[in-house]
């Protein structure tokens, strides 16, 4: 029996949890996400480049990458609600373009 891991029905629904969490995103949380990214890859690896956020959830790290100077963002998630939440998180500061099939793209 083969399982298609791309079928939403086979996964726990994180989308609602991420949408609820996104309402709590404040300056302190964004700054912590920025610090986390800088520790992981360095600011120079973000500035002027495209940032890929796989499993974007609340959009916190997508927003942090944009604030660190990413030129473009491609945020993807299996769950449409997470994609929508990421778009809303980015929309406050950056123009967000919500795509289809579980993709969200934000550009400055």
Secondary structure by P-SEA (a helix, b strand, c coil): cccccccccccccaaaaaaaaaaaccaaaaaaaaaaaaacccccccccbbbbbcccccaaaaaaaaaacccbbbbbbccaaaaaaaaaaaccccccccccccbbbbcc
